[in-house]
Amino acid sequence: MNLESKRNHYQKRLTKLQAVLTHEDSQWPCEIIDMSLHGCLLRFKHTWEQQNIESLYTLTIQAPEISAIIMNLSISHVIDNEAGFKCEHIDIDKSALLQHLLGEDSDSNKLLARELIELTHPV
């Protein structure tokens, strides 16, 4: 699967948010290229070197006039300075806030609602 098709798995584009990825004592400011309730694609200033592929990372997203959204992520893939992550955990209140932010950029609120239900009621 090429990078373009992987990018298509993510539902929304959130480019104006501030985001920082952390792992243990390390922090990486990053740009959110694509995001959904299932994961995100991030771009880093330099080639991103994986710290530990088995570890969970924490993404903190800041937007004006809202509290921080915190997601626990696992690595999906890394290509140069872009890395795809799978969302392993997000607080239910924060997922609703993320859904609201994603919904402002989207016509597919039904898809977002379905993703939220899937995340809160695993099969």
C-alpha positions in Angstrom: 0.0 0.0 0.0 1.6 3.3 -1.0 1.7 6.5 1.0 -1.2 8.2 -0.9 -3.6 5.3 -0.2 -2.6 5.3 3.5 -3.4 9.0 3.7 -6.8 8.2 2.3 -7.6 6.1 5.4 -7.7 9.3 7.5 -10.9 11.2 7.3 -10.1 14.8 8.1 -7.5 17.5 7.6 -6.5 19.5 10.7 -3.7 21.9 9.8 -4.1 24.8 12.2 -3.8 22.9 15.4 -0.7 22.8 17.6 0.4 19.3 18.2 3.2 17.7 20.2 4.1 14.0 20.3 5.7 12.7 23.5 7.4 9.5 24.5 9.0 9.3 28.0 11.2 12.4 28.2 11.2 13.2 24.5 9.0 15.7 22.7 8.5 16.4 19.0 6.4 19.3 17.7 4.5 18.1 14.7 2.0 19.0 12.1 -1.3 17.1 11.8 -1.7 16.1 8.1 -4.8 13.9 8.5 -6.8 12.7 11.5 -9.8 10.6 12.4 -11.0 9.0 15.6 -9.0 6.0 14.6 -5.6 7.6 14.1 -3.5 10.3 12.5 -0.8 11.1 10.1 1.8 13.5 11.5 4.7 15.4 9.8 7.8 16.3 11.7 10.4 19.0 10.9 13.2 16.3 10.4 13.2 12.7 9.5 11.5 11.0 12.4 13.3 8.2 14.0 11.2 5.7 15.9 12.1 5.4 19.5 10.4 2.1 20.1 7.8 0.6 17.8 6.1 -1.3 20.7 5.7 1.8 22.9 2.7 4.0 23.2 3.1 7.7 22.4 1.1 10.6 23.6 -0.2 13.2 21.2 -1.4 16.5 22.8 -3.5 18.7 20.5 -4.1 22.4 21.3 -6.7 24.6 19.6 -7.9 28.1 20.6 -10.6 28.2 23.3 -10.7 24.4 24.0 -9.0 22.2 26.5 -6.2 19.9 25.3 -7.0 16.7 23.5 -4.8 13.9 24.5 -4.5 10.6 22.5 -2.5 7.5 23.2 -1.0 6.2 19.9 0.9 3.3 18.5 3.1 3.5 15.4 1.5 2.3 12.2 4.2 3.3 9.7 7.1 5.8 9.2 8.3 7.3 5.9 10.9 10.0 6.1 9.5 12.8 8.2 5.9 11.5 8.2 4.5 8.9 10.6 1.1 7.2 10.8 -0.3 6.3 14.2 -3.2 4.3 15.4 -5.3 5.7 18.2 -5.2 3.2 21.1 -7.0 5.4 23.7 -8.8 8.7 24.0 -11.0 9.9 26.8 -14.7 9.8 25.8 -15.1 13.5 26.6 -12.1 14.3 24.5 -13.3 12.1 21.6 -16.5 14.1 21.5 -14.5 17.3 21.4 -12.3 15.8 18.6 -15.5 14.7 16.8 -16.7 18.3 17.0 -13.4 19.7 15.6 -13.4 17.1 12.8 -17.1 17.8 12.1 -16.4 21.4 11.4 -14.2 20.4 8.5 -16.5 17.7 7.2 -19.8 16.9 5.6 -19.7 13.3 6.9 -20.9 13.7 10.5 -22.6 10.3 10.2 -19.2 8.6 9.6 -17.8 10.4 12.6 -20.7 9.3 14.8 -20.2 5.7 13.6 -16.5 5.9 14.4 -17.2 7.2 17.9 -19.7 4.4 18.5 -17.1 1.8 17.3 -14.5 3.3 19.6 -16.7 3.3 22.7 -18.4 -0.1 22.0 -15.8 -2.5 20.7 -17.0 -5.7 19.2 
